[in-house]
Amino acid sequence: MVALTMEIRPELAIWYHQDLNRLSPATGEKGRLVQRYSELTGLPIMPVTGGTYTGTASPWQESVVPGSAAFIVELGGTVSDEQAATHASAVLDIATSGT
């Protein structure tokens, strides 16, 4: 992922993890993206807690690709075909609308 990120230098990345079933809160423009994703998917916006974290992908990406936005989506323990389609639709909405 490091090599790919450095090669393509994305303006936006959504990093998917499992299984807390939530979106990590954010502020500013990124917060608006997270809010929109929440509206489209029904996932709540709640802190990601409960572990020992030495770093996460989204702040790393934003530090190596200035001006980019990245956020974390914690999927549930499983993802149905319908949920996968909902998430894919949310990504397309955000990518094409910018909000």
Residue frames relative to the residue before (quaternion, step in Angstrom):
aa qw qx qy qz dx dy dz
M 1.0000 0.0000 0.0000 0.0000 0.00 0.00 0.00
V 0.5980 0.5647 -0.3596 0.4407 3.56 1.08 -0.69
A 0.6875 0.4793 -0.2891 0.4626 3.58 0.79 -1.00
L 0.6555 0.5079 -0.3180 0.4596 3.59 0.91 -0.86
T 0.6535 0.5108 -0.3165 0.4603 3.59 0.88 -0.91
M 0.6842 0.4816 -0.2921 0.4633 3.58 0.88 -0.90
E 0.6557 0.5130 -0.3134 0.4568 3.59 1.08 -0.65
I 0.8009 0.3155 -0.1704 0.4796 3.60 0.72 -1.00
R 0.1846 -0.8313 0.5072 0.1330 3.62 1.27 -0.35
P 0.0260 -0.8627 0.5051 0.0025 3.61 0.64 1.12
E 0.4664 -0.6415 0.5329 0.2950 3.54 -1.20 0.61
L 0.7866 0.0812 -0.0099 0.6120 3.55 1.15 -0.72
A 0.0516 0.7663 -0.6402 0.0180 3.55 -1.08 0.78
I 0.1619 -0.7399 0.6459 0.0953 3.50 -1.12 0.78
W 0.1836 -0.7978 0.5716 0.0550 3.53 -0.58 1.24
Y 0.1959 -0.8059 0.5539 0.0736 3.58 -0.65 1.17
H 0.0250 -0.7616 0.6469 -0.0279 3.52 -1.04 0.99
Q 0.2095 -0.7350 0.6166 0.1887 3.57 -1.30 -0.01
D 0.8418 -0.0893 -0.4813 -0.2276 1.82 -2.24 0.91
L 0.2920 0.8075 -0.4684 0.2081 3.58 1.00 0.82
N 0.3251 -0.7969 0.4688 0.1987 3.61 1.28 -0.08
R 0.6363 0.4851 -0.3459 0.4901 3.59 0.72 1.11
L 0.3798 -0.6658 0.5828 0.2700 3.50 -1.39 0.10
S 0.4470 -0.6725 0.5194 0.2795 3.53 -1.00 0.80
P 0.4929 -0.6829 0.4471 0.3014 3.63 -0.80 0.95
A 0.0143 -0.7766 0.6298 0.0016 3.54 -1.24 0.53
T 0.3157 -0.7377 0.5633 0.1970 3.56 -1.29 0.27
G 0.7627 0.3843 -0.2652 0.4475 3.55 -1.32 0.08
E 0.8179 -0.1773 0.1639 0.5222 3.55 -1.15 -0.69
K 0.6425 0.5104 -0.3304 0.4664 3.58 0.94 -0.81
G 0.6175 0.5453 -0.3377 0.4552 3.59 1.05 -0.71
R 0.6371 0.5131 -0.3249 0.4747 3.57 1.06 -0.71
L 0.6312 0.5187 -0.3304 0.4726 3.59 1.05 -0.72
V 0.6517 0.5065 -0.3065 0.4742 3.57 0.95 -0.89
Q 0.6406 0.5226 -0.3230 0.4607 3.60 0.95 -0.85
R 0.6585 0.5002 -0.3089 0.4698 3.59 0.91 -0.88
Y 0.6405 0.5159 -0.3233 0.4681 3.58 0.95 -0.87
S 0.6338 0.5295 -0.3227 0.4625 3.59 1.00 -0.82
E 0.6518 0.5170 -0.3090 0.4609 3.58 0.93 -0.91
L 0.7093 0.4794 -0.2571 0.4484 3.58 0.93 -0.89
T 0.7859 0.3420 -0.1647 0.4882 3.58 1.04 -0.74
G 0.4465 -0.6972 0.4552 0.3276 3.58 1.17 -0.45
L 0.4791 0.6557 -0.4564 0.3636 3.61 1.21 0.06
P 0.4236 -0.6991 0.5068 0.2738 3.59 -0.94 0.81
I 0.3795 -0.6691 0.5827 0.2623 3.54 -1.27 0.46
M 0.1970 0.7683 -0.5708 0.2121 3.55 -0.48 1.29
P 0.5908 -0.5737 0.4128 0.3892 3.60 -1.07 0.56
V 0.3508 -0.6828 0.5988 0.2283 3.54 -1.18 0.65
T 0.1174 0.8086 -0.5568 0.1495 3.55 -0.37 1.27
G 0.6018 0.6283 -0.3932 0.2974 3.52 -1.30 -0.02
G 0.7618 0.3115 -0.2049 0.5297 3.57 1.19 0.06
T 0.4741 -0.5992 0.5385 0.3553 3.49 -1.34 -0.16
Y 0.0758 -0.8255 0.5591 -0.0111 3.54 -0.51 1.19
T 0.2318 -0.7789 0.5694 0.1241 3.57 -0.80 1.00
G 0.7599 -0.1933 0.1283 0.6072 3.56 1.29 -0.07
T 0.1788 -0.7804 0.5872 0.1190 3.53 -1.18 0.46
A 0.6752 -0.5495 0.3361 0.3594 3.52 -1.22 0.58
S 0.6836 0.5230 -0.3272 0.3900 3.59 0.79 -0.89
P 0.7025 0.4144 -0.3185 0.4830 3.69 0.74 -0.75
W 0.5769 0.5681 -0.3797 0.4475 3.58 1.12 -0.59
Q 0.6678 0.5037 -0.3094 0.4524 3.57 0.82 -1.01
E 0.6792 0.4970 -0.2986 0.4499 3.57 0.85 -0.93
S 0.6556 0.5022 -0.3221 0.4629 3.60 1.13 -0.51
V 0.7448 0.3869 -0.2294 0.4929 3.61 1.05 -0.64
V 0.7280 0.2633 -0.1926 0.6031 3.58 1.29 -0.27
P 0.2098 -0.8180 0.5217 0.1211 3.60 0.24 1.23
G 0.7861 0.2951 -0.2449 0.4848 3.54 -0.99 0.90
S 0.5744 0.5780 -0.3954 0.4238 3.59 1.23 -0.11
A 0.2555 -0.7223 0.6165 0.1814 3.53 -1.34 0.29
A 0.0408 0.7825 -0.6194 0.0481 3.54 -1.03 0.81
F 0.0410 0.7953 -0.6047 0.0120 3.55 -1.06 0.70
I 0.4566 -0.6981 0.5048 0.2224 3.49 -1.32 0.50
V 0.1214 -0.7398 0.6591 0.0601 3.51 -1.06 0.93
E 0.1682 -0.7541 0.6293 0.0834 3.54 -0.78 1.08
L 0.2463 -0.7714 0.5727 0.1276 3.54 -0.47 1.22
G 0.5940 -0.5462 0.4355 0.3989 3.56 -1.28 0.12
G 0.7589 -0.3827 0.2795 0.4467 3.55 -1.32 -0.09
T 0.7624 0.0667 -0.0446 0.6422 3.56 1.20 -0.60
V 0.2104 -0.7538 0.6077 0.1351 3.55 -1.26 0.38
S 0.3154 -0.7551 0.5473 0.1757 3.56 -0.65 1.13
D 0.6692 -0.4656 0.3780 0.4388 3.57 -1.26 0.19
E 0.6492 0.5199 -0.3138 0.4581 3.58 0.98 -0.84
Q 0.6591 0.4948 -0.3087 0.4748 3.60 0.96 -0.83
A 0.6274 0.5305 -0.3349 0.4614 3.58 0.99 -0.81
A 0.6539 0.5031 -0.3087 0.4733 3.58 0.98 -0.82
T 0.6250 0.5303 -0.3320 0.4668 3.60 1.03 -0.75
H 0.6700 0.4849 -0.2982 0.4765 3.60 0.91 -0.88
A 0.6396 0.5173 -0.3296 0.4634 3.60 0.95 -0.81
S 0.6482 0.5120 -0.3101 0.4706 3.58 0.98 -0.82
A 0.6368 0.5249 -0.3240 0.4626 3.59 1.01 -0.80
V 0.6298 0.5265 -0.3316 0.4650 3.59 0.98 -0.81
L 0.6672 0.4938 -0.3057 0.4664 3.59 0.87 -0.90
D 0.6315 0.5326 -0.3337 0.4540 3.59 0.97 -0.82
I 0.6955 0.4700 -0.2756 0.4685 3.57 0.81 -0.99
A 0.6763 0.5106 -0.2979 0.4395 3.57 0.90 -0.90
T 0.7482 0.4011 -0.2288 0.4764 3.59 0.99 -0.71
S 0.7301 0.4205 -0.2550 0.4745 3.60 1.12 -0.50
G 0.3738 -0.7425 0.4773 0.2847 3.55 1.15 -0.59
T 0.7554 0.2658 -0.2015 0.5640 3.61 1.24 0.02
